[in-house]
Amino acid sequence: MAVQVIVAGFHRSGTSLTAQILHRAGLFLGDRMLSEHASNPHGHFEDLEVLELHERILADNGLTWQVCGSSSLAIGELHRRQMQDLAGRRNAEHRLWGFKDPRVCLFLETWKEILPESKVLLVYRDPVRVCRSLHRRHAEHAIRGGDETSLHYRFWKVPDLALKMWLTYNRALLRFARTHREDVLAVSMDMLRDGLPLVNVLNERWELGLHEVPTSGVFDAGATARDREGHPVSNEDIISEAAEVWEELEEIGQRTRRLAGMPEALHRLNVGDEGLYVPREAYSHRMDAEFLSFKVRFLEELLKQEGKRFVPLKRLSELEAAERDLKYILHRMSRSRFAPLFRLKRGFRILEKRYLS
């Protein structure tokens, strides 16, 4: 009888790293994989057939991967047959296989009906770092594309979109974990960073027979964000909601720590300047300033790369406009309480560092 391992976790939470470890350990994850990107230099390890199927289901519900709230997802008979067909083919070809796609968080119960022997590896990460990572990645996509109506730009136009998405996906994971306790293990990015022997834990719990692969040999600290900036939110209520979800995720994660022989370590959600916080200035101003800050940094880096050959005037004018706009919005945010700082002749980057870092 075939056994499946589903890697499920919200975007930017460490699912690609987790899938990479399992792939190296011998778990079949698909024939056609989503290629690597600057934001995932080692690859996504996402099965395109599964990903495209999930996207079609979302599209038929009038949604994209930017799901937030309590929207109920209808899975039509056609899509259910496609899921069953995929499962049947893979079961016939592989004794042990799996797949990874963040969107699967929204469809786990249906997959469990189709694959009753499946095991779910729940991957989670601090929402502050997740939201920062999402904003960084999609600022670059928005700037490269130049389309301010794109999905990428919604992170700065829809209040708390990234955090609301994190809540939606992780609540779905928790609902599944409560119902299928014996078939779920949870691992956090912090555990992987600390060297959790992931493959050994899975083999011991589920008798998978995967090849031993040290987590430390795969984890690339340089591929994860190292900034310690906080993430602004529009109101205190959503911070409380995130703290409740985070606490339950951490409680489930402690079971994995115990299996690995690691000391228990419950991490509280970081709230404040380096965590989730409600900005003193208008939330919309703070979002405008953040996007412009990303834009300035991105264009400066692009000019450094292109400057080795030539410096396009278009890039220079874009950078100058972004710097001017950022200086203006920082002035609007700060003039009432910090006006004396503007008399210092040290440039707007001092302000950027002080208020955005």
C-alpha positions as CSV (number, residue, x, y, z in Angstrom):
1,M,0.0,0.0,0.0
2,A,1.4,3.4,-1.0
3,V,2.0,6.1,1.6
4,Q,2.1,9.8,0.9
5,V,3.7,12.7,2.7
6,I,2.1,16.1,2.1
7,V,4.2,19.2,3.0
8,A,1.7,21.9,4.0
9,G,2.5,25.4,5.2
10,F,1.8,29.0,4.3
11,H,4.0,30.8,1.8
12,R,7.5,31.9,2.9
13,S,7.3,29.6,6.0
14,G,10.0,27.1,5.1
15,T,8.1,24.6,3.0
16,S,10.6,24.7,0.1
17,L,13.5,24.0,2.5
18,T,11.5,21.1,4.1
19,A,10.6,19.6,0.7
20,Q,14.2,19.9,-0.4
21,I,15.4,17.9,2.6
22,L,12.7,15.2,1.9
23,H,13.6,15.2,-1.8
24,R,17.3,14.5,-1.0
25,A,16.1,11.8,1.4
26,G,14.4,10.0,-1.5
27,L,10.8,11.2,-1.4
28,F,9.3,11.5,-4.9
29,L,7.8,14.9,-5.2
30,G,6.8,15.1,-8.8
31,D,8.0,15.0,-12.4
32,R,7.5,18.6,-13.3
33,M,8.8,21.1,-10.7
34,L,8.4,24.8,-10.4
35,S,11.8,26.3,-11.2
36,E,14.0,28.3,-8.8
37,H,13.7,32.0,-8.4
38,A,15.8,34.7,-6.8
39,S,13.5,34.5,-3.8
40,N,13.9,30.7,-3.7
41,P,17.4,30.1,-5.1
42,H,17.5,26.4,-4.3
43,G,14.1,25.7,-5.9
44,H,10.5,25.5,-4.8
45,F,10.1,21.7,-5.0
46,E,6.5,22.2,-6.1
47,D,4.8,19.7,-8.3
48,L,3.4,21.8,-11.2
49,E,0.5,19.4,-11.8
50,V,-0.7,19.8,-8.1
51,L,-0.1,23.5,-8.1
52,E,-2.0,24.1,-11.3
53,L,-4.9,21.9,-10.1
54,H,-5.1,24.0,-6.9
55,E,-5.0,27.2,-8.8
56,R,-7.9,26.1,-11.1
57,I,-10.0,25.2,-8.0
58,L,-9.3,28.7,-6.5
59,A,-10.1,30.4,-9.8
60,D,-13.4,28.5,-10.1
61,N,-14.2,30.0,-6.7
62,G,-13.3,33.5,-7.9
63,L,-10.2,33.5,-5.8
64,T,-6.4,33.5,-6.1
65,W,-3.7,32.3,-3.7
66,Q,-4.2,35.6,-1.7
67,V,-7.1,34.0,0.2
68,C,-8.0,35.6,3.5
69,G,-11.1,35.3,5.6
70,S,-13.5,32.5,6.0
71,S,-14.4,31.9,2.3
72,S,-15.7,28.3,1.8
73,L,-14.1,26.6,-1.2
74,A,-16.3,24.4,-3.4
75,I,-14.4,21.6,-5.1
76,G,-16.5,20.5,-8.1
77,E,-16.8,16.9,-9.3
78,L,-14.4,17.6,-12.2
79,H,-11.6,18.7,-9.9
80,R,-12.3,15.9,-7.5
81,R,-11.9,13.4,-10.3
82,Q,-8.6,15.1,-11.4
83,M,-7.3,14.8,-7.8
84,Q,-8.3,11.1,-7.7
85,D,-6.7,10.5,-11.1
86,L,-3.4,12.1,-10.0
87,A,-3.5,10.1,-6.8
88,G,-4.2,6.8,-8.6
89,R,-1.3,7.4,-11.1
90,R,1.2,8.2,-8.3
91,N,0.1,5.3,-6.1
92,A,0.6,2.9,-9.0
93,E,4.1,4.3,-9.7
94,H,5.5,4.9,-6.2
95,R,5.3,3.1,-2.8
96,L,6.2,6.4,-1.1
97,W,5.6,9.8,-2.7
98,G,4.4,13.3,-1.8
99,F,4.0,16.8,-2.8
100,K,4.4,20.4,-1.6
101,D,2.3,23.4,-2.4
102,P,1.3,26.1,0.1
103,R,-2.2,26.2,-1.3
104,V,-2.8,22.6,-0.2
105,C,-3.5,24.1,3.3
106,L,-6.9,25.0,1.9
107,F,-7.7,21.5,0.5
108,L,-6.2,19.1,3.1
109,E,-9.5,17.5,4.1
110,T,-10.3,16.6,0.5
111,W,-6.9,15.2,-0.1
112,K,-7.2,13.1,3.1
113,E,-10.5,11.6,1.8
114,I,-8.7,10.7,-1.5
115,L,-5.5,9.6,0.2
116,P,-6.5,8.0,3.6
117,E,-2.9,6.8,4.3
118,S,-1.4,10.2,3.8
119,K,0.7,12.0,6.4
120,V,0.9,15.7,6.7
121,L,4.1,17.6,7.7
122,L,2.8,21.0,8.9
123,V,5.4,23.7,8.4
124,Y,5.0,27.1,10.2
125,R,7.0,30.3,10.8
126,D,6.7,33.5,12.8
127,P,4.2,35.7,11.0
128,V,6.4,38.8,11.4
129,R,9.2,37.2,9.3
130,V,6.6,35.7,6.9
131,C,5.0,39.0,6.2
132,R,8.3,40.8,5.8
133,S,9.4,38.2,3.4
134,L,6.2,38.4,1.4
135,H,6.4,42.1,1.2
136,R,10.0,42.0,0.1
137,R,9.4,39.5,-2.6
138,H,6.3,41.1,-4.0
139,A,7.7,44.6,-3.9
140,E,10.4,43.3,-6.4
141,H,7.7,41.7,-8.6
142,A,5.6,44.8,-8.6
143,I,8.5,47.1,-9.4
144,R,9.8,44.9,-12.1
145,G,6.4,44.5,-13.7
146,G,5.5,48.2,-13.3
147,D,1.8,47.4,-12.9
148,E,0.3,49.0,-9.8
149,T,-3.0,47.1,-10.3
150,S,-1.3,43.7,-10.1
151,L,-1.8,41.1,-7.3
152,H,1.7,42.0,-6.1
153,Y,0.8,45.5,-5.3
154,R,-2.3,44.5,-3.2
155,F,0.0,43.9,-0.2
156,W,0.2,47.7,0.1
157,K,-3.4,48.5,-0.8
158,V,-5.4,45.9,1.2
159,P,-4.9,46.5,5.0
160,D,-3.1,43.6,6.7
161,L,-3.4,41.4,3.7
162,A,-0.3,39.3,4.3
163,L,-1.1,38.7,8.0
164,K,-4.8,37.9,7.2
165,M,-3.6,35.3,4.7
166,W,-1.2,33.9,7.3
167,L,-4.1,33.5,9.7
168,T,-6.4,31.9,7.0
169,Y,-3.8,29.3,5.9
170,N,-2.6,28.4,9.4
171,R,-6.1,28.2,10.9
172,A,-6.9,25.7,8.2
173,L,-3.8,23.7,9.2
174,L,-4.8,23.8,12.8
175,R,-8.3,22.5,12.1
176,F,-6.8,19.6,10.2
177,A,-4.3,18.9,12.9
178,R,-7.0,18.7,15.6
179,T,-8.9,16.1,13.6
180,H,-6.0,14.0,12.4
181,R,-3.6,14.2,15.3
182,E,-1.8,10.9,14.6
183,D,-1.2,11.8,10.9
184,V,0.3,15.2,11.5
185,L,3.7,16.4,12.6
186,A,4.6,20.1,12.9
187,V,7.9,21.7,12.3
188,S,8.9,25.3,12.4
189,M,11.6,27.3,10.6
190,D,13.3,27.8,14.0
191,M,13.5,24.0,14.6
192,L,15.1,23.5,11.2
193,R,17.6,26.3,11.9
194,D,18.4,24.6,15.2
195,G,19.3,21.4,13.3
196,L,16.1,19.2,13.9
197,P,16.9,15.8,12.5
198,L,13.8,15.9,10.4
199,V,14.2,12.7,8.4
200,N,15.0,10.7,11.5
201,V,11.9,12.0,13.2
202,L,9.6,11.2,10.2
203,N,11.1,7.7,9.9
204,E,10.6,7.0,13.6
205,R,7.1,8.3,13.7
206,W,5.8,6.9,10.4
207,E,8.3,4.2,9.4
208,L,9.0,5.8,6.0
209,G,12.4,4.4,5.3
210,L,13.8,7.6,3.9
211,H,17.6,8.0,3.6
212,E,19.2,9.9,6.4
213,V,19.9,13.5,5.4
214,P,21.3,16.0,8.0
215,T,19.2,19.1,8.1
216,S,22.3,21.2,8.7
217,G,23.7,20.0,5.3
218,V,20.7,21.5,3.5
219,F,19.7,24.6,5.5
220,D,21.2,27.7,4.0
221,A,21.1,30.6,6.4
222,G,22.0,33.0,3.7
223,A,18.8,32.2,1.8
224,T,16.5,33.4,4.6
225,A,15.9,37.0,5.6
226,R,18.0,38.2,8.5
227,D,16.5,41.6,9.1
228,R,14.9,42.3,12.4
229,E,12.4,44.9,11.3
230,G,8.9,44.7,12.7
231,H,5.7,44.5,10.7
232,P,3.0,47.2,11.0
233,V,-0.7,46.3,11.3
234,S,-3.8,48.4,11.2
235,N,-5.2,47.5,14.6
236,E,-4.5,45.7,17.9
237,D,-7.2,43.0,17.3
238,I,-5.4,41.2,14.5
239,I,-2.3,41.0,16.8
240,S,-4.3,39.1,19.4
241,E,-5.7,36.8,16.7
242,A,-2.2,36.1,15.4
243,A,-0.9,35.4,18.9
244,E,-3.6,32.8,19.5
245,V,-2.9,31.0,16.3
246,W,0.9,31.1,16.9
247,E,0.5,29.7,20.4
248,E,-1.4,26.7,19.2
249,L,1.1,26.1,16.4
250,E,3.9,26.1,18.9
251,E,2.1,23.7,21.2
252,I,1.8,21.2,18.3
253,G,5.4,21.8,17.4
254,Q,6.5,20.7,20.9
255,R,5.5,17.1,20.1
256,T,8.0,17.1,17.3
257,R,10.7,18.5,19.6
258,R,10.0,15.7,22.1
259,L,10.3,13.0,19.3
260,A,13.6,14.5,18.3
261,G,14.9,14.6,21.9
262,M,15.2,18.4,21.7
263,P,14.3,20.5,24.7
264,E,10.9,22.1,24.6
265,A,11.0,25.8,23.7
266,L,7.7,27.7,23.4
267,H,8.4,30.9,21.6
268,R,6.0,33.8,22.2
269,L,4.9,35.9,19.3
270,N,7.1,39.0,19.1
271,V,5.0,42.2,19.6
272,G,6.6,45.6,19.4
273,D,9.2,47.4,17.3
274,E,10.7,44.1,16.1
275,G,7.4,42.2,15.9
276,L,3.8,43.1,15.1
277,Y,2.9,46.6,16.0
278,V,0.4,49.4,15.3
279,P,2.4,52.3,13.8
280,R,2.1,55.7,15.5
281,E,1.6,57.4,12.1
282,A,-1.3,56.7,9.7
283,Y,-1.2,53.0,8.6
284,S,-1.6,54.0,4.9
285,H,1.4,56.4,5.1
286,R,3.4,53.6,6.7
287,M,2.6,51.3,3.9
288,D,3.4,53.9,1.2
289,A,6.8,54.5,2.9
290,E,7.6,50.8,3.1
291,F,6.9,50.2,-0.5
292,L,9.0,53.2,-1.6
293,S,11.8,52.1,0.7
294,F,11.8,48.7,-1.0
295,K,11.7,50.4,-4.4
296,V,14.7,52.7,-3.6
297,R,16.8,49.7,-2.4
298,F,15.8,47.5,-5.3
299,L,16.6,50.2,-7.9
300,E,19.9,51.0,-6.2
301,E,20.9,47.4,-6.4
302,L,19.8,47.1,-10.0
303,L,21.9,50.2,-10.9
304,K,24.9,48.7,-9.2
305,Q,24.5,45.6,-11.4
306,E,23.7,47.4,-14.6
307,G,26.2,50.1,-14.0
308,K,29.0,47.7,-14.8
309,R,27.9,48.0,-18.4
310,F,25.9,51.2,-18.6
311,V,23.5,53.3,-16.5
312,P,20.1,53.6,-18.2
313,L,18.6,57.1,-17.8
314,K,15.2,55.5,-17.2
315,R,16.5,53.7,-14.1
316,L,18.1,56.8,-12.8
317,S,14.9,58.8,-13.2
318,E,12.9,56.0,-11.5
319,L,15.3,56.1,-8.6
320,E,15.2,59.9,-8.3
321,A,11.4,59.8,-8.3
322,A,11.3,57.1,-5.7
323,E,13.7,58.9,-3.4
324,R,11.7,62.1,-3.8
325,D,8.4,60.4,-3.0
326,L,9.9,58.6,0.0
327,K,11.4,61.8,1.4
328,Y,8.0,63.4,1.0
329,I,6.0,60.7,2.7
330,L,8.6,60.5,5.6
331,H,8.1,64.2,6.0
332,R,4.4,63.8,6.2
333,M,4.8,61.0,8.8
334,S,7.2,62.8,11.0
335,R,7.0,66.6,10.6
336,S,4.8,67.2,13.6
337,R,7.0,65.4,16.2
338,F,10.3,65.2,14.5
339,A,10.5,68.5,12.5
340,P,14.0,69.4,14.0
341,L,15.5,66.4,12.4
342,F,14.8,67.7,8.9
343,R,17.2,70.6,9.6
344,L,20.0,68.1,9.6
345,K,21.8,68.1,6.3
346,R,22.4,64.4,6.2
347,G,19.9,63.3,3.7
348,F,16.6,61.4,3.8
349,R,18.4,58.0,4.3
350,I,18.9,58.9,8.0
351,L,15.2,59.2,8.2
352,E,14.6,56.0,6.3
353,K,17.0,54.1,8.6
354,R,15.5,55.6,11.8
355,Y,11.8,55.1,10.9
356,L,11.8,52.1,8.6
357,S,14.4,49.9,10.2
